[in-house]
Amino acid sequence: MPTLVRDGEVTEDEWTYGAEPESGSETRTILNMEDFVKQAHVELHGVCLDSSVEIEDVIDQVKQAALIAVNFATFADGRGLSLAVLLRSRYGYKGELRAVGEVLPDWTPYMLRSGFDSFELADASAAASAIACMQRLTDQYQASVIQPNPRFRRSSN
Amino acid sequence: MYRYNKFDQQFVQGRVDQYREQTARYLAGEISDEAFQQLRLRNGLYIQRLAPMLRIAVPYGTISSSQLRTIAEISRNYDKGYGHLSTRQNIQLNWPELEEVPDILADLADVGMHAIQTSGSCVRNVTTDHFAGVAADEEVDARPYCELLRQWSTYHPEFDWLPRKFKIALNGSGSDRAAIAVHDIGIEARKISSQEAVLDIYVGGGLGRTPVIGSLIREGLEEHDLLTYVEAILRVYNRYGRRDNKYKARIKILVRAMTPEVFREKVDAEWEHLRNGPGTLTEEEIRRVKNDFVPPSYENIENEEILLGEQRLQNRRFDTWVANNVDPHKQKGYSIVTLSTKTTGIPPGDVSDIQMDAVSDWSDEYGYGEIRISHEQNFVLPDVRQSDLLELFVAARKQGLGEANVGLLTDVICCPGGDYCSLANAKSIPVAEEIQRHFDDYDYLHDLGPLDLNISGCMNACGHHHVGHIGILGVDKKGSEFYQISLGGHAGNDASLGEIIGPSFSRAEVTGSIEKILDLYTQARQQDETFLDCYRRIGIQPFKESVYANSG
C-alpha cells in the first residue's frame, strides 16, 4: 500500500486514480491526460504526466488542475525534476505537485527542492525514511524552487 | 587557493553524515543494490574488479600540502599505502573497504576535501589548466570560475540525475592545457581589457566510443552570466538527452542529433528565462572567490639565467630535466616544475604514501604549500624559485619523481586497464611499461621531441587515446587482448582526433610497431618538425606502409 508524504509528514490520501471521476463522490480522482482534458471542470481534478512530457505543449491544459502527478519511470529519471522546476518557476503552478512511480526515500530531497510537495512512497517504512532524508542537508549552494536565492545572495557566511 | 568558509565546511560534513547513514541503511538491507550503487557513485565509490575504488575530488587539480599529507595518511590507514593520479586531476584509492568509506570521507572533510560527484551521471569535478594562475602565457586565471561552478553544481536539486556523466573544463591560456575541445562543456576565458574577461562556450565534445570535437555555441559570455548559461545548457540536456541507451546518452550525441545550431537556439531560448535572474553572479561574489586566488607574496628576485646555465652545463640529467619538466612562470625568478610519475616499472599515475609526503614537504619548502595534479597524471609544483631547482631535482630523483620525460614518449597517459578495471577489454599498464622499457635512451627520447602517447584499455577512453599523437586502444579479439593504434590525435589548441592506422596488433607486436612509426617519423621529418606536424604534413599512408610492410 503506497504511503503519502505531504508537507513533511505522512498524510491520508484523499485522491485515487481512475479513468472517470465518480459523480457526486467526495473522493478526488487523478486522471490520465486523455481523460483529464474531457472534463468540464478540470480544476476539480488531478492529472498524471510522464516525466518525458513536452510541458510547453500541454501547459495550457494542465495549469488549472488541482493536482499534477509526475510519474518517475525509474528512480534516477532526472527529467521529472526539470519538469517540476518549469511548472513551479516558469508557469507559476500553485496546486499540489506529486511525485509518483519509482519514488525512493533518498531521492525525495531533490524532488522537494525542485518543487514537489507530495510524494508517494512504497510503504510506511519508506515514508519514514523519506521524511528523515528531507530533513538532512537543508542548506544548499543553489537557489531552488523552495529557496529563491542562491547562497551568495543570502546572509554573509 | 580557495579556502572553505563555515558554510562550505558544514556542507561537506553534512554530506559525510548523510552518506554514513545511507551506508548503514544499505548494510541493514533497507536500500537495494541498484539504488545504493547510485548513492555511492555520487560519493566517488566504485566497486571494481578486485576491490572498491574511491575517487577523491581534487577540484581543478589544486591541493594543499596538508590535504595531500592527509591522503597519504588515509592510504596508510585504510589502503595499501599508495594512490593513483587520474586523468581528471583526481586521486584514487584502490583498496578501501566499503564499510570504512564513511570514516575516510570524514577524515577528508576535516581538511576541506570530499569525493562528491567524482562519479555517477552528474556534473563531475571541473578541470582546468594545471598551470592556472602561474603560467607565463596565461590571459585569465580560470580557477575562480571553476570554484564557482564547483559550488553551483554540488548537490544540485535538478541536475544530479542526468542521462550520463557531465564533464566541464576551462582554460585561460594561449595554449590549451585543459583539452576543452573534448569536454561536454569547454570554456575558454579570454581578456577583453585589463579588468574584464569574457567566456567562449563550447558544447558536445568528448571521447569515449564516439569521439567529437565540441562546437562553439556562445562567444563572449559575460562572467556574471556563467552560472545561468550553464544552467540553461544542463536543463536542455537533462530534458532531451537520451536515456534509453547509455552509449548514446552523452550531450555530444544530443548536440549532433539536434545540430549545434538548433541546440544553441534551444539553450538561448531557455537562457532568456534565466538571465538576469537570481542565479546571476553578483560582483561581490565574483570578487570574494577571486580574492582566494590572488598570487602569494612572491619575493622580488631576478631570473637565474647564469646560475642555471652553469648548473645545466655541469649536470646533463639536470639539463634535460629543466628542458622538459620546467615551465616559464609569470613571476620573475620563479619556475613551474612538473614531477613525473612515469618511471618505468610503475603504473603511470601511481604514487606511494612516501612520495605524497615528500611532494607535500617540497611544496612547503620550495613554494607556498600548494600542489597541482595534471591530467597527464603528474604532480606540479607551481612556485619554485629558480635557485632551488637543482636541489629539488636531486631530492625528486631520490624519490623516483625526477624523470626528465614530461611531454616525451615515455610520459604515457594510461588508464588502470584490465589489471584493475572491470570495464577493460585489455591490460594497459603492462603495455605502457613495455614501451617505457624499450625506449629508455634519453637522447633518443629528447631527439623525438614532444610526443603524447595515450593508452586506453577499452573504448570508454579513460586514457584519452583519441587525442594522443600516438593512441593505443585495447580491444577484445575472440577473447584475446589486441591493440589498435591511431595517429595524429591532439588535445591542445587545434585539437584533432587520431586516425586508426590499420588492423590491430597482438601485445607482442605493439612496441615493434611503435618503433616503426618512430623510425618513419625520424626519416621523414624536416628540420625541427614535431611528430604531430610531420604527421599532419605527410598523412597516415607512409606510416601505414612502414608498419605493415612485411606483414603480407
Boltz contact constraints between the chains, C-beta under 6 A:
constraints:
  - contact:
      token1: [A, 76]
      token2: [B, 38]
      max_distance: 6.0
  - contact:
      token1: [A, 76]
      token2: [B, 161]
      max_distance: 6.0
  - contact:
      token1: [A, 78]
      token2: [B, 161]
      max_distance: 6.0
  - contact:
      token1: [A, 78]
      token2: [B, 162]
      max_distance: 6.0
  - contact:
      token1: [A, 78]
      token2: [B, 238]
      max_distance: 6.0
  - contact:
      token1: [A, 79]
      token2: [B, 239]
      max_distance: 6.0
  - contact:
      token1: [A, 81]
      token2: [B, 158]
      max_distance: 6.0
  - contact:
      token1: [A, 82]
      token2: [B, 158]
      max_distance: 6.0
  - contact:
      token1: [A, 82]
      token2: [B, 235]
      max_distance: 6.0
  - contact:
      token1: [A, 82]
      token2: [B, 238]
      max_distance: 6.0
  - contact:
      token1: [A, 82]
      token2: [B, 239]
      max_distance: 6.0
  - contact:
      token1: [A, 85]
      token2: [B, 158]
      max_distance: 6.0
  - contact:
      token1: [A, 104]
      token2: [B, 35]
      max_distance: 6.0
  - contact:
      token1: [A, 106]
      token2: [B, 39]
      max_distance: 6.0
  - contact:
      token1: [A, 110]
      token2: [B, 157]
      max_distance: 6.0
  - contact:
      token1: [A, 113]
      token2: [B, 157]
      max_distance: 6.0
  - contact:
      token1: [A, 114]
      token2: [B, 157]
      max_distance: 6.0
  - contact:
      token1: [A, 114]
      token2: [B, 158]
      max_distance: 6.0
  - contact:
      token1: [A, 136]
      token2: [B, 18]
      max_distance: 6.0
  - contact:
      token1: [A, 137]
      token2: [B, 14]
      max_distance: 6.0
  - contact:
      token1: [A, 137]
      token2: [B, 18]
      max_distance: 6.0
  - contact:
      token1: [A, 141]
      token2: [B, 151]
      max_distance: 6.0
  - contact:
      token1: [A, 141]
      token2: [B, 154]
      max_distance: 6.0
  - contact:
      token1: [A, 142]
      token2: [B, 156]
      max_distance: 6.0
  - contact:
      token1: [A, 143]
      token2: [B, 278]
      max_distance: 6.0
  - contact:
      token1: [A, 144]
      token2: [B, 157]
      max_distance: 6.0
  - contact:
      token1: [A, 149]
      token2: [B, 278]
      max_distance: 6.0
  - contact:
      token1: [A, 152]
      token2: [B, 285]
      max_distance: 6.0
  - contact:
      token1: [A, 153]
      token2: [B, 278]
      max_distance: 6.0
  - contact:
      token1: [A, 157]
      token2: [B, 5]
      max_distance: 6.0
  - contact:
      token1: [A, 157]
      token2: [B, 6]
      max_distance: 6.0
  - contact:
      token1: [A, 157]
      token2: [B, 7]
      max_distance: 6.0
